[in-house]
Amino acid sequence: LTTLYGALMAYFLFNPIAAKLGIRSEEEVMIRQVMVEGILSVQAGENPRIVEEKLKSFLPPAQRDRVGRERIEGVGLNV
């Protein structure tokens, strides 16, 4: 009977938790890759617009478009 409980808990409780942790881990790795790329580009003295475009390439197309629109509209810019 306890084996059944263990199997059910593993299937219904622990598998979804493991899946969420895997997704979060992948997101964290990507964020760190973006940070390293940005830091190395700034350190190399690259043009800020080129750095921006390089970092945007890590984003999915929908987010890339949103960032471009926000820049055009002036949202989030210190003017």
ABEGO torsion letter per residue (X at the ends): XAAAAAAAAAAAAAAAAAAAAAAAAAAAAAAAAAAAAAAAAAAAGBBAAAAAAAAAAABBAAAAAAAAAAAAAGBGBBX
